Amino acid sequence: MGLALGRRLTAFRRPQAHRPGLAAVFILSAKGAAVLSELEAIHLLSDLATADGLPSKVDLGELDPMAFPPGELRLAVRRAIDGLSFRDQILPDLSNEARNLLLANDPEKPLYRYSTWADLGRVLGPLRWEWDNWLPSGMLTMIVAEQAAGKSILALRIAACYLRGDPWPDGAPFTGQTGAVLWCEAESSQGMNFDRAARWGLPVDMLRSPIEDPLDDLVLQDPEHLAAIRYFAGQPDVRLVIVDSLSGANTAKENDAAMVHVVKGLATIAKETGKPLILTHHLRKKGLLDNGDRVTLDRVRGATGITQTARVAWAIDAPDPKNEEKRRLSLIKNNPKGVRCAEPIGLTIGEDGVTFCDAPEAPRQETQQDKAADLMKALLRKGPRRATELQEECEGAGVSWDAAKRAKQRGGIVSFRKEGVWWWALEASEGVRE
């Protein structure tokens, strides 16, 4: 068993010439060898905390391997072997669960500590916006839209702000630091995205994937993929993280509680790294019971808890069915305290990029009252008219007299009595008296 484990250990570590004894580590456990892949990392880290070298044998005794969290510790082993300090650089990056397990036998380090809201304030600091009122630092932001509505293209346009300093979609200048963008692809669109980035002239060497094989898709249920996102997102020159998309990166059903857990994990990465993290997701088709012309959180696909963890959510839609090429970007969720709701932004997508403009609106549905108001203004444009004449005109145009009277009450039309006859007129008409 020792030789087999020794080979398996080297399979996920880079050889280090200055640590010649590393591949000769043998591990014994009363729980068996089939579940040792996660324990290997834990005990290698424990030894690194107390000694410069690694022993030739580590006896795990009766420890239960199922109690240890997977994924992140393997990555920590790589970092430890690269020479990072266990106490100062590795241990703080681990989850509370992993940290407590590693410190369980240290009497100077209690398993649990409480924190206060004052501690929280010192950790979080003041709310900082990357893009004012739209994109906060250290928080999860979602872009939601129906399929093929432009989520990925908009995300790449936001990446361009960080890659080469492009202005924000509302025209505000980008004032932050440029750097790398961590793009986590999950919809097998690597070729399309690369072609688009190249045509836009973006520095493709600064668009990074957390997976070594650039053609592989991200799977958020894979603990090593999630650990890799956390690791690369924490690198100093990475300015933005994009996960495209939630449904593509998940093996769970959208209504499954596991999906909510995954989104919380991404929000935690944003919080721990202080970087903005954009997650794209789908809207369901608009149904007969969806009132209004604005996208709401109710249309986001999957469990309702998916959007709870996101602090900001953007929606892309095409409100005018006669001009679907012109789309609208709007805020449908903005939780941070003390911020105003930004106005929607219009966008059109072309071969050379995204063009921003005034936001389109849904066509106004003309009511009987609207028709009556338009008819009255047209009839009264040349001067006052008798009310009886107007009533006859309304009947001939198929507009009810009640609708005309309601239109008058909306303003702009007045009535007056002259020689026992009621007249209507526009407010601006000369010689009109109420």
FENMO-V495393 format. One line per field, one symbol per residue. burial: # if it has 16 or more other C-alpha atoms within 10 Angstrom, else .. A space follows every 10 residues. Layout:
burial=???
This chain:
burial=....##..#. ..#....... .########. .....##### #####..##. ...#...#.# ....#..### #######.## #....#...# #.##...### .##....... #......... .........# #.######## ######..## ########## ########## ...#...### #######..# .....##..# .#...##### #....##### #.######## ####...### ########## ...#...### .######### ########## ###....... ....###.## ###.###### ########## .....##### ####...... ...####.#. ..##.##.## #......##. ###.###.## ...####..# #.##....## #.###.##.. ..####.... ..#####... .#..
